[in-house]
Amino acid sequence: MPLKLSTTRRQIQNIPNAKNIEIINEFLEYMRNNESSEYHQNNNRKNI
C-alpha cells in the first residue's frame, strides 16, 4: 500500500541528523516550486 504524502513528511522528522532533514526539506521545497506532482514528490521522498 503506498504511503501518503503526509505520512512520508512525518517520517522525515524522525531522521536523527538535523542537517539531513534540512537538506531534504530544501529539495522538496524546490520540487514544490517547480510544480512537481504530489505523487512525484512523495516517490522522491521515499527514495531519499
TORLUMBA-317475 format. One record per residue (C-alpha): x, y, z. Coordinates in steps of 0.1 Angstrom, whole numbers, padded with zeros to 4 digits, always signed. Layout:
BEGIN
XYZ/...
//
This chain:
BEGIN
+0000+0000+0000/+0015+0034-0010/+0023+0059+0017/+0005+0092+0017/+0025+0124+0013/+0016+0134+0049/+0029+0101+0063/+0062+0104+0044/+0065+0141+0056/+0061+0130+0093/+0087+0102+0088/+0113+0127+0076/+0111+0144+0111/+0123+0111+0126/+0157+0113+0109/+0183+0117+0137/+0205+0142+0118/+0191+0177+0116/+0213+0188+0087/+0199+0159+0066/+0163+0169+0075/+0172+0205+0063/+0186+0193+0030/+0156+0170+0023/+0132+0199+0031/+0151+0223+0008/+0149+0197-0020/+0112+0192-0015/+0106+0229-0015/+0124+0231-0048/+0102+0204-0062/+0071+0222-0050/+0083+0255-0065/+0087+0237-0099/+0052+0223-0097/+0060+0187-0094/+0030+0164-0087/+0025+0152-0052/+0030+0116-0064/+0064+0126-0078/+0073+0144-0047/+0063+0115-0025/+0082+0090-0046/+0114+0111-0043/+0109+0115-0005/+0107+0077-0001/+0138+0072-0022/+0158+0098-0003/
//
